[in-house]
Amino acid sequence: MTKQIIKPFELLLQYEQRSLAHALSATSDEADRGDWSGIGFRIGDFHLVAEVDDVNEVVILPELIRIPGIDTWVLGLVNIRSNLIPAIDLKAFLTDESAKITKHSRMLVINQPGGQAGLVVDEVFGQRHFNVSDRQDVEGDDDSRVYLYCDKYFSHDGVTWNVFEIDHLVSDIKFQNAAV
């Protein structure tokens, strides 16, 4: 009986090929079922979910560097891995009511033109999965600015999860021009 000698690099290539094949089949299975995944979070009484690809990471709110002369909904700058990014009080931006920073508060790090931004939210619920066929249009009869950034929603276990469109937010002129 002879043993086949596999070189380490060849073994790594085999692992990579199997991993990529598995990832592709998992993605197509999800698409076949119509799954939609997002990061669930809360601001005030609103349960929102942002598409997974729109959120780079979720972090505990780091120490803030305050900046004078900017809108009140811009909390300041935070240092994320040696990158200074603006920390935005999403509740204040959307409702004109400042968020109360608690032990449950988190920051969603997102991409925007010119870099990243951190959206401070009241709470993050982690990844949420929905069936695309359950997605419904937002009727928009509420006066809240939140609905300017939500076109769709899912209902699950008695909770309405509005799909928060990060692209709508970062393209908003008010969001882009935070200086007072």
N, C-alpha and C positions, 0 to 999 in steps of 0.2 A: 504494500500500500504506500503510495507516494503522497506526500503533503504538497499542496499547492502553496507557493509562497506569494503572498500579496504584499506589494510595496505600500508603505503608509500613504503616499500620495494617491495611489489608485483606490485604496480603501476610502479615503476622504471623498474622492470623486463619486464613488458608488453611493456613499451616504447622501451626498448632495443630490444626486439624481433621484434617489428614492424619496428624499424629503420634498423636492420640487414636484414630483409626480403626486405625492400625497396632498400637498397644498393645492395643486390644480384640481384634483378630484374633489376635495372638500369645498372649494370655491364653487365648482359647478353644481355640487349637491345642494348648496345653499341657494344658488340661483334657481335651480329646479323647484325647490320648495317655496321660493319667493320670500326668503328671510331678509329682513332689514335690521341692521344693528346700529345702535347709537349709544352715546354716553348720556345717561340720565342725570339731571341736576335740578335744583330748585332755586328759584328766587322768589321770596315772599310766598304767595299762595300758588304760584305757577310752577307746574311740573313740566320741564322741558327736556328735550332730547336732541342732541346734535349728532350729526353723522360721524361715525368713528374716524373716518379719514380727515375730518376737519379739526380734530383735537389732537395736538401733538403729544400732550401729556397732562396729567392732573397732579398738582403739587399742593402741599400745605403752604399757606400764605407765608412767604419769606418776609424778612424785615423790609420795611418801606423806606425809601428815600423821598421825602416830600419835595415838591417843586412848586415855587410860588408862581402865580399868574396863569394858572390853568383852570379849566372847568372843575367844579366840585366832584364830578363823577370820575375824574382821573385821580386815583389815590396817590400816585407817585411812580417811582421806578423801583424795580426789584432786580436782584442779581440772580440769574438762573445760569449756572455753569459758566460764569464769567461773561455773560451777556446781559446788558441792562435792557430791560423791556418795560413798557408802561403797564401799570396795573390799573385796570378799569373796574370800577364798581358797577357791574352790569345792572343791578337793581336801581341804582341812582340814575343811570343813563336811560333806562326804560320807563321808570315810574316816578322819577323826581323824589324818591324816598331813599335815603342812604341805607345801605346794608349794615346790620349789626354784626361785627366780626366776632364769631364764636369758635369754639373748638371744632365745630363741624364745617366751618367755612373752608373753601378750597379755591384754587385758581386753575382755570382751564387755559393752557398755553395753546394759542392758535397762531396761524400764519396770517399776515396781512401784507399789503404792498409795502415794501421797504423793511420788512423784518417780522418780528413776532410781537404779540400782545398777550397779556394775561387778563382773563375775565374772572373777576372775583364773584363767586356765587355762594349762596347760603349753605348749600349741601350738595354733595355728589353721591349718586346712588350706584355708580358703576355702569357696566355695560348692560343694555337692555335690548332684547330681541323681539321683533314683531313680524307678523306675516304681512307682506306687502298688500295682500287683498283686504286687510283690515284698515288700511290707510284711508282717511277721509279728508275732504276739503274743509278748511277753517271758514266759518261763516262770517267772521269779522264784525259781528254786531256789538262788540265790546269797544269802549273808547281807549283801552290800554294800548300804549305804543308797542307792547310785546307782540301784538298780532301783526304789526308791520313786518316782522321778521319770521313769521310763521305762516306757511301756506297750507300745511297739512297737519293732521294729528292722528294719534292712535289712542284707542280706549282699551285699557287692560286692567282687570281686577278692580273696576270702579274708579280708576285714575285716568284722567285725560292727559296724555303726553303730547304736548305741542312740539312739532318738529321745528327746532330753531335753526334757521338758515344763516350760518356764519358768513357766507358770501354776501348776503343782503346787508349784514351788519358792517362788514369792513368796507363795503362800497358806499355806505351812507356818508354824506358830506359832513354831517354833524360829528360822526365818529372820527372821521379823518382830521377834522380841524378842532382839536381840543383846547387850543389857546383861548383865553378870555379876551 
